[in-house]
Amino acid sequence: MAINEYPARQLPAASGSVPAAGDSDVRDFQTVYKRWAPAVARWIRALGGSIADRDDILQEVFAVVYRRLPDADAHNLPGWLYRITARQVRDFRRKFWVKHIFGRSVPLTERMPASGPNPVMTIESRENREKLEGLLAKMSVALRTAFMLFEIEGYTAEEIARMQGTSLNTVRARILRARKKLTALLKASPE
């Protein structure tokens, strides 16, 4: 079912459950989807979801959002969406692992040629991306996620702390540890 085929779903207008004025976007599924789908797609990648599986995971995330919209944390919608996304990525990776272990699926490749102005730039870009992804894969999920959200996606430490439901100091420590680990991995890796 395409997103625009979902019937309208709205939060109940209970006193104190929905912030006033500027956050009316949390009341309507279509609005939440249009506003947050690009960010959720980036979070999926930051959490370790493969490019090939991104659309499937995105659909699962918004299926949960559609069902649970009345229970949404309207005061921290990004955090609520992030937690749903993190759980869906985790569950998807577990399902994939189980299928792979029992030989019922063929692993999907993530290596799609990047478009670029010329073949040399395409190859260099792909090699750099693969190298970065390989180095990030050696980090824990918590460090990788904090690093990608902060360094690549451009979120502030405060925004990441709200999304993940952790303290600001924890997020800053993860970013610092991720930077140190990435630097050490870069020094140790052959050119």
URQUINOR-V670894 format. One line per field, one symbol per residue. ss: DSSP state (@ for helix, = for strand, . for the rest). phi: phi as a letter, one per 30 degrees, with the letter a starting at -180 (. if undefined). burial: # if it has 16 or more other C-alpha atoms within 10 Angstrom, else .. Layout:
# URQUINOR-V670894
ss: ???
phi: ???
burial: ???
This chain:
# URQUINOR-V670894
ss: ..@@@....=..........@@@@@@.=@@@@@@@@@@@@@@@@@@.......@@@@@@@@@@@@@@@@@@..@@@@@@@@@@@@@@@@@@@@@@@@@@@@.................@@@@@@@@@@@@@@@@@@@...@@@@@@@@@@@@....@@@@@@@@...@@@@@@@@@@@@@@@@@@@@@...
phi: .dedcddebbdddddicbddhdcddddbeedddddceddddddedddjddddcedddeddedddeedcedcddddbeddddddddedddedddddddddddcicbceddcdcdddadbddddddddddddddddddddcdeddddddddddcdiddddddddddibddddddddddddddddddddddddd
burial: ..........#......#......######.##...#..############.##..######..##..##.###..##########.###.##...............................##........##..#...########......#.######...#..##.##.###.##.........
